[in-house]
Amino acid sequence: MTTIPAERSAIHSLTLKSAAAIAIAAAAHRLGVILPDGAAQELAAAAVDLVVTLGLIGVAVGRSRARGPIV
């Protein structure tokens, strides 16, 4: 099943992951680190997944500390 671009979330966006991969590759180049082929893309995917997971944990903690009902 394929989804049209309007139905895809920002997390699954190739643009977001590509921008992160470019930033990682540029930072590695500036630091003089040579990354193997595909490493920047893997690091970018892992970073996006980490940010999403930490965000979901933050929301869960925030909701558990909230005193009012979920509206």
N, C-alpha and C positions, 0 to 999 in steps of 0.2 A: 504494500500500500504506500503510495507516495503522497506527500502533502504539498500543497501549494505554499510558496514563500510566506504568504500572509498568515498561515496557520502555524508556522514554526516559531518556537520561542527564541528569545535573544540568545540564550545559552547555546542553542544548537546552531547558531548562525555561523556560517563560515567566515563572515567578515570579522566577527569578534575574535574568533580563534586565529584568524590570519593576522589581525593587528597585534595580538599577543605574541604570536610566533615571530613577527617582524621585530617587535620590541626586544624579545629575548635574544634573537640573533644579533641585533645591533649592539645590545649590551655585552654580549659575549665577544663580539668583534672588537669593541672598544677596550675590553679588558684583556684582549689578546688570547682568548680561549677559542680553540678550534672545536666546534661541535660536529659530531658525526651526522651523516645525512638523516634527516627526519627527527633529530633530537629536539630541535626548537619547536616543532609541531607537537611532539609528545609532551614536552614541558609546558607548552601553552595549554593543552587539553587538561593536564593535571592541575595547573594553576586555576583554570576556570572551574573545574570540579571542586577544588578546595574552597574557593570563594563562595560557591553556591552552598556547599555543605556547611560552612561556618555561618553563612547567612541564615540558613534554615535552623541551625542550632540556636542562634541568637533570637530568632522569632519564637522558637519553642520556649526558651528560657523567659523571654519577655512575657509571653502569654501565661506561663505558669505563675509568674509573680504578679500579674495583673489581678486587681481585686474585683473589677466589674465583669459583667457577662460579655461574652463574645457576641457582637452584634452582626 
